[in-house]
Amino acid sequence: MSQWLVWFFFYSFLGYGLEKLHARLFRSPRQVRKCFLLLPLCPVYGLAMTTLLALAPAGIGFLPLALLGGAVCTGVEYLVHLFYDKALGVWFWDYRLMRGHIGGRICPLFAVIWGALSGIAVKLVQPAAVALAGWVPGWAVFLLWMVLAVDCVLSWSLLRRYRDTELLTVEAVLTQTRAVSQSSTSL
């Protein structure tokens, strides 16, 4: 079980890095590009990859793996987006300007990208993730669980209250807290 958590963190962190790179390359106005207050993680990547790893048969070829990865990861992306929208009232991404999108949650172009990335990840990156998981001691896995739980509660509370993904930085929370404090003292 602990290896799955390590893999989730590993791929969520790699996803965070990809999102930051994407934001810089395309000069995105949304530079936060994560889904937790403190942790530099994009959990949709971790959930998508751990789901794919659980479903992919051993020894599967690259093309079938990429096709399966595209389908699985796009399905996870859709469900995660739906959850964020319905439970928290936020959207972390919006594909409504992309051709063939479904509700702005998924689109064919990114399904293909998911497929290619997941095939490459399973074939080339997963051996490093397996080795990493073998090095992480049990106490560190427990600590990861605790940190993840605390960050989930903080992030959930912040998003439910303000419904603003741009507040997922410590600086933004402090600014918001000061603004609320100043407005309550001026009443």
ZIRA-V642769 format. One record per pair of residues at least 6 apart in sequence whose C-alpha atoms are under 7 Angstrom apart, sorted by sequence separation. I is the first residue (numbers start at 0). GAP is how many residues later the second one is. D is the distance in Angstrom with one decimal. If there is no record, write none. Layout:
BEGIN
i=I gap=GAP d=D
i=I gap=GAP d=D
END
This chain:
BEGIN
i=33 gap=6 d=6.5
i=34 gap=6 d=6.5
i=83 gap=6 d=5.6
i=84 gap=6 d=5.9
i=94 gap=6 d=6.1
i=100 gap=6 d=4.1
i=158 gap=6 d=6.7
i=166 gap=6 d=6.0
i=33 gap=7 d=5.7
i=34 gap=7 d=5.4
i=83 gap=7 d=6.4
i=95 gap=7 d=6.9
i=99 gap=7 d=5.7
i=100 gap=7 d=6.9
i=22 gap=8 d=5.9
i=33 gap=8 d=4.9
i=34 gap=8 d=6.8
i=95 gap=8 d=4.2
i=98 gap=8 d=7.0
i=99 gap=8 d=6.2
i=94 gap=9 d=4.2
i=97 gap=9 d=6.7
i=80 gap=10 d=6.8
i=93 gap=10 d=5.0
i=94 gap=10 d=6.1
i=19 gap=11 d=6.9
i=93 gap=11 d=6.2
i=94 gap=11 d=6.3
i=94 gap=12 d=6.5
i=19 gap=13 d=6.2
i=18 gap=14 d=5.7
i=15 gap=17 d=6.8
i=51 gap=17 d=6.2
i=15 gap=18 d=6.1
i=51 gap=20 d=6.2
i=15 gap=24 d=6.2
i=47 gap=24 d=6.9
i=80 gap=24 d=6.0
i=15 gap=25 d=5.2
i=47 gap=25 d=4.7
i=15 gap=26 d=5.1
i=12 gap=27 d=6.2
i=14 gap=27 d=5.7
i=77 gap=27 d=5.5
i=12 gap=28 d=4.8
i=47 gap=28 d=5.6
i=77 gap=28 d=6.0
i=11 gap=29 d=4.9
i=12 gap=29 d=6.5
i=76 gap=29 d=7.0
i=11 gap=30 d=4.8
i=14 gap=30 d=5.5
i=11 gap=31 d=5.0
i=11 gap=32 d=7.0
i=73 gap=32 d=6.7
i=11 gap=33 d=5.0
i=43 gap=33 d=6.3
i=10 gap=34 d=5.8
i=11 gap=34 d=4.3
i=10 gap=35 d=4.7
i=43 gap=36 d=6.7
i=8 gap=37 d=6.4
i=73 gap=37 d=5.6
i=7 gap=38 d=4.2
i=10 gap=38 d=6.9
i=7 gap=39 d=6.4
i=70 gap=40 d=7.0
i=73 gap=40 d=6.9
i=69 gap=41 d=5.1
i=72 gap=41 d=6.2
i=7 gap=42 d=6.3
i=69 gap=42 d=5.9
i=6 gap=43 d=6.9
i=69 gap=44 d=5.0
i=68 gap=45 d=6.7
i=69 gap=45 d=3.6
i=3 gap=46 d=6.9
i=68 gap=46 d=4.8
i=66 gap=48 d=5.8
i=65 gap=49 d=4.3
i=68 gap=49 d=5.5
i=65 gap=50 d=5.5
i=68 gap=50 d=6.6
i=65 gap=52 d=6.3
i=65 gap=53 d=4.6
i=64 gap=54 d=5.6
i=61 gap=57 d=6.0
i=48 gap=69 d=7.0
i=87 gap=71 d=6.1
i=87 gap=72 d=5.2
i=89 gap=73 d=5.7
i=91 gap=73 d=6.8
i=88 gap=74 d=5.9
i=89 gap=74 d=6.7
i=87 gap=75 d=6.7
i=89 gap=75 d=6.8
i=37 gap=113 d=6.4
i=36 gap=114 d=6.4
i=35 gap=115 d=6.5
i=35 gap=116 d=6.8
i=36 gap=117 d=7.0
i=36 gap=118 d=5.3
i=9 gap=119 d=6.9
i=35 gap=119 d=5.6
i=6 gap=122 d=6.2
i=5 gap=127 d=5.7
i=2 gap=130 d=5.1
i=36 gap=131 d=4.5
i=37 gap=131 d=6.8
i=35 gap=132 d=6.3
i=36 gap=132 d=5.5
i=37 gap=132 d=7.0
i=36 gap=133 d=6.8
i=31 gap=134 d=6.4
i=1 gap=139 d=6.3
END
